[in-house]
Amino acid sequence: MDDAVPEAAPVREETEPGHDPAAPAPLNVPRTPTGVADVDASLDRLGDADHLATDGHIEVYEDVHRGLRDALTALDARPGPPAPPSQHQHGPRS
């Protein structure tokens, strides 16, 4: 009677040599161009997060947020057509 315990078979790794599943990887989220250069540049910056560890994402996200906020602020700063006259005039009545 043999009381020897059989050895477990070695676990075979199914990934490529040198592949680290915890390493940063692109999310491949499609970004559709808006046609507004400043907005498109900010959105393209999101791709920089694809190659960073998660603790590096916040810097990219804050930069993109700042760029989008600046683009929206610039829209408010542009002169537009004059406002139509108010129908409720506040002044002395005759």
NORSULLIN-V825740 format. One record per helix or strand of 2 or more residues. SS is the DSSP state (2 for helix, 1 for strand). FROM is the first residue (numbers start at 1). LEN is the number of residues. If there is no record, write none. Layout:
ss: (SS SS)
from: (FROM FROM)
len: (LEN LEN)
This chain:
ss: (2 2)
from: (37 54)
len: (15 24)
